[in-house]
Amino acid sequence: MDEFIPQFVGFARLVVLAIVPFVLASQGTMLGGRTGLFNVAQEGIMLLGASLGFLGAYLYGGLGYGVLLAVFSGAIAGLALAYFTTTLKMNQFVIGLAIFFFTMGLSTLFYKFVVGVTLQPPLIPTLQDLPIPVLSQIPVLGEIFFNQNSMVYFAILFSLFLYYLLYKTSFGLKLRAVGENPKAADSLGVNVDRMRYFTAIVGGMLMGLAGAYLPMVYTGTFTAGMVQGRGWIAIALTFFGGWSPGLILLGSLFFAGVEVLALRIQVGGFGIPYQFLLMLPYLATILTMIFAFKWIKAPAFLGQNYDREKRSLS
């Protein structure tokens, strides 16, 4: 028992540390979906956020600059999604894939343009832990939840804020109405297009920030493909969480736990092929989706465009 508690605390602390990319990307997906926008470009937006987040910190000597660049890139990607689907009424899935490939290419282009090809990749200082006074001294729980970096606290608090915004405010009611029945929302004076632009841009910002988290906390540098499928898993996590901020936050603990468990097994030298361990998060995604789809209720207008002039689906 004396050995189990420190091991459990160490494992749980890593799980909480690993939830941030899942939480931010999934909440961004959820926001757009609540107004009917189904974004499938998470993987590319996150990778672009990782690239620009690293480059901003590398060039200007501060993680804050990297955060700003990553958030800005996500906002531009979200704006593009909203413009092509909401204003031009183009297919959401096709536009999402186009943005995915475009941002994937830009991520490596920007990195190679600034850094070039080097034998030793440059490093940036990673985000340091920020213990919360008093709370971090609580046995077990203090080390797990209150001795983390600032982005962990932001991801958790922002998820709670989104829950309050969606379910406790009139703005949240209007936002959810757009994703369920935009025709009815429009007839009550809700600006459907403005809502979609808002959620697409904010959602993109969250995805860009999710990507920036990886070099700023995990590696200290940028590598192509470092998102490692987390963007695709974020889509499944959004469905698994029932398009609810609170359930998405809880569900991210599960997916982060699978990721950390796979790494622990690989490092522990249990003789299991690493290809199988890399497959674990995706296997968990498939299994959870099989069961989750029985009770999932996605927004009724998800993935569809609304034409105000025709007052009908398009």
C-alpha positions in Angstrom: 0.0 0.0 0.0 2.9 2.4 0.8 4.2 1.9 -2.8 0.7 1.9 -4.4 -0.3 5.4 -3.4 2.7 7.2 -4.9 2.4 5.2 -8.1 -1.3 6.0 -8.3 -0.7 9.7 -7.6 1.9 9.8 -10.3 -0.3 8.1 -12.8 -3.4 10.2 -12.0 -1.4 13.4 -12.2 -0.2 12.5 -15.7 -3.7 11.7 -16.8 -4.9 15.1 -15.6 -1.9 16.7 -17.4 -2.9 14.8 -20.6 -6.6 15.8 -20.7 -5.9 19.4 -22.0 -5.6 18.7 -25.8 -8.7 16.4 -25.6 -10.7 18.8 -23.6 -9.9 22.0 -25.6 -10.3 20.3 -29.0 -13.5 18.6 -28.0 -15.1 21.7 -26.5 -14.3 23.5 -29.7 -16.0 20.8 -31.7 -19.0 20.8 -29.4 -19.4 24.6 -29.7 -19.6 24.5 -33.4 -21.9 21.5 -33.4 -24.3 23.2 -31.0 -25.0 25.6 -33.9 -25.0 22.9 -36.5 -21.4 23.3 -37.7 -19.6 20.0 -37.8 -15.9 20.6 -37.9 -13.6 17.7 -39.0 -10.4 19.7 -39.4 -9.3 19.3 -35.7 -6.2 17.3 -36.5 -4.9 19.9 -38.9 -5.8 22.9 -36.8 -4.1 21.4 -33.8 -1.0 20.7 -35.8 -0.9 24.2 -37.1 -1.4 25.5 -33.6 1.5 23.3 -32.4 3.8 24.6 -35.2 2.9 28.3 -34.7 2.8 28.0 -30.9 6.4 26.6 -31.0 7.6 29.2 -33.5 6.1 32.1 -31.6 7.8 31.1 -28.4 11.0 30.3 -30.3 11.2 33.5 -32.2 10.0 36.0 -29.6 11.2 34.2 -26.4 8.0 33.8 -24.6 5.3 31.2 -24.4 2.6 33.9 -24.5 3.6 34.8 -28.0 3.2 31.2 -29.1 -0.2 31.0 -27.5 -1.4 34.1 -29.3 -0.2 32.8 -32.7 -1.8 29.4 -32.1 -5.1 30.9 -31.0 -5.0 33.4 -34.0 -4.4 30.5 -36.5 -7.3 28.6 -35.0 -9.5 31.6 -35.3 -8.6 32.0 -39.0 -9.4 28.4 -39.7 -12.7 28.7 -37.9 -13.5 31.8 -39.8 -12.8 30.0 -43.1 -15.1 27.1 -42.1 -17.9 29.5 -41.2 -17.5 31.6 -44.4 -17.5 28.7 -46.8 -20.3 26.8 -45.1 -22.5 29.6 -43.7 -22.1 32.3 -46.2 -21.4 30.3 -49.4 -23.5 27.3 -48.2 -20.8 24.7 -49.2 -20.7 21.2 -47.9 -19.3 21.2 -44.3 -17.5 17.8 -44.5 -15.8 18.7 -47.8 -14.7 22.1 -46.5 -13.6 20.6 -43.2 -11.3 18.1 -45.0 -9.9 20.9 -47.2 -9.0 22.9 -44.1 -7.5 19.8 -42.5 -5.2 19.2 -45.5 -4.4 22.9 -45.9 -3.5 23.4 -42.2 -1.5 20.2 -42.1 0.6 21.5 -45.0 1.0 24.9 -43.5 2.3 23.5 -40.2 5.4 21.9 -41.7 5.8 24.8 -44.3 6.1 27.4 -41.6 8.4 25.3 -39.5 10.8 24.5 -42.3 10.7 28.1 -43.5 11.7 29.5 -40.1 13.9 26.7 -38.7 14.9 24.8 -41.8 16.4 21.3 -41.7 18.6 20.8 -38.6 20.2 17.8 -37.0 19.3 19.1 -33.6 15.8 20.6 -33.4 15.6 23.9 -31.3 13.9 23.8 -28.0 11.7 26.2 -26.1 11.2 26.2 -22.3 8.1 24.2 -21.3 5.3 25.5 -19.2 6.1 25.1 -15.5 3.7 23.9 -12.8 1.7 26.4 -10.8 0.8 25.0 -7.4 -2.3 26.5 -5.9 -1.6 27.6 -2.3 -3.3 25.5 0.4 -5.1 23.3 -2.1 -1.9 21.8 -3.4 -1.1 20.6 0.1 -4.2 18.4 0.3 -3.0 14.8 0.5 -3.3 12.9 -2.8 -5.9 15.2 -4.4 -3.7 18.3 -4.0 -0.8 16.7 -6.0 -3.2 15.4 -8.7 -5.4 18.4 -9.4 -3.8 21.5 -7.8 -0.2 21.1 -8.7 -0.5 21.4 -12.5 0.3 24.0 -15.1 -1.9 27.0 -15.9 -3.4 25.4 -19.0 -4.8 22.5 -17.1 -6.6 24.9 -14.8 -7.8 26.9 -17.8 -9.2 23.8 -19.6 -11.1 22.7 -16.5 -12.5 26.1 -15.6 -13.4 26.9 -19.2 -15.3 23.7 -19.4 -17.3 24.6 -16.3 -17.9 28.1 -17.8 -19.2 26.6 -21.0 -21.6 24.4 -19.1 -22.9 27.5 -17.3 -23.1 29.5 -20.6 -25.0 26.8 -22.5 -27.5 25.7 -19.8 -27.9 28.7 -17.4 -28.0 31.7 -19.7 -30.4 33.0 -22.4 -27.4 33.3 -24.8 -26.7 29.6 -24.4 -30.4 28.8 -25.0 -30.3 30.7 -28.2 -27.1 29.0 -29.2 -28.5 25.6 -28.6 -31.7 26.5 -30.5 -29.7 27.3 -33.6 -28.3 23.7 -33.7 -31.7 22.1 -33.0 -34.1 24.2 -35.1 -32.5 27.2 -36.8 -35.8 28.1 -38.6 -37.5 28.5 -35.2 -34.6 30.4 -33.7 -34.5 32.7 -36.8 -38.2 33.4 -36.4 -37.6 34.5 -32.8 -34.9 37.0 -33.8 -31.8 34.9 -33.3 -29.1 35.7 -35.9 -28.2 32.2 -37.1 -25.3 33.2 -39.2 -23.7 35.3 -36.5 -24.0 32.4 -34.0 -22.3 30.0 -36.4 -19.5 32.4 -37.1 -19.0 33.0 -33.3 -18.9 29.3 -32.4 -16.7 28.4 -35.4 -14.1 31.0 -34.5 -14.1 30.3 -30.8 -14.0 26.6 -31.5 -11.0 27.0 -33.9 -9.2 29.1 -31.2 -9.6 26.3 -28.7 -8.3 23.7 -31.2 -5.3 25.9 -32.0 -4.6 26.3 -28.3 -4.9 22.5 -27.9 -2.2 22.0 -30.4 0.1 24.6 -28.9 -0.1 22.7 -25.6 1.9 19.8 -27.0 5.2 21.5 -27.7 4.8 23.9 -24.7 4.3 21.1 -22.2 5.3 17.7 -23.7 8.3 18.1 -26.0 9.6 21.6 -26.1 9.9 21.3 -29.8 7.7 20.7 -32.9 7.7 17.6 -35.0 5.4 16.7 -37.9 2.6 14.5 -36.8 3.0 15.2 -33.1 -0.8 15.5 -32.6 -0.9 11.8 -33.2 -4.6 11.5 -33.9 -5.8 13.4 -30.9 -7.9 15.6 -33.2 -9.8 12.6 -34.6 -10.3 11.3 -31.1 -11.7 14.7 -30.1 -14.5 14.2 -32.5 -15.4 10.8 -31.0 -15.0 12.3 -27.5 -17.5 15.0 -28.4 -20.1 12.3 -29.4 -19.2 10.2 -26.4 -19.8 13.2 -24.2 -23.2 13.8 -25.6 -22.3 17.3 -26.8 -22.2 18.4 -23.2 -19.2 20.3 -21.7 -19.4 18.5 -18.4 -19.5 15.0 -19.9 -16.8 15.9 -22.4 -14.6 16.9 -19.5 -15.2 13.6 -17.7 -14.8 11.6 -20.9 -11.4 13.2 -21.6 -10.2 11.6 -18.4 -10.9 8.2 -19.9 -9.1 8.9 -23.2 -6.2 10.6 -21.5 -6.0 7.6 -19.1 -5.8 5.2 -22.0 -3.0 7.3 -23.6 -1.0 7.5 -20.4 -1.5 3.8 -19.7 -0.2 2.9 -23.2 2.9 5.0 -22.5 3.4 3.5 -19.1 3.2 -0.1 -20.5 5.7 0.8 -23.3 8.2 2.3 -20.9 7.7 -0.5 -18.4 9.1 -3.1 -20.8 6.3 -5.6 -20.7 7.2 -7.0 -24.1 4.0 -5.8 -25.8 4.6 -4.6 -29.4 4.6 -0.9 -29.5 2.3 -0.9 -32.5 -0.4 -2.5 -30.3 0.1 0.2 -27.7 -0.2 3.0 -30.3 -3.5 1.3 -31.3 -5.0 1.4 -27.8 -6.5 5.0 -27.9 -8.2 4.2 -31.3 -9.4 0.9 -30.1 -10.9 2.6 -27.0 -12.5 5.1 -29.3 -14.2 2.4 -31.3 -15.4 0.5 -28.3 -16.8 3.6 -26.5 -18.6 4.8 -29.7 -20.3 1.4 -30.1 -21.9 1.7 -26.7 -22.2 5.5 -26.7 -24.2 5.7 -29.9 -27.1 4.0 -28.1 -27.8 7.0 -26.0 -26.1 9.9 -27.9 -28.3 12.7 -29.0 -26.4 15.0 -31.3 -27.9 18.4 -32.3 -30.7 17.8 -34.8 -29.3 20.2 -37.4 -25.7 19.0 -37.1 -23.8 19.2 -40.4 -26.5 21.0 -42.3 -26.5 24.5 -43.8 -29.4 26.9 -43.2 -30.7 29.1 -46.0 -32.5 32.0 -44.5 -34.0 33.2 -47.8 -35.6 29.8 -48.4 -36.4 29.2 -44.7 -35.5 25.6 -45.3 -32.7 23.1 -45.1 -30.0 23.2 -47.7 
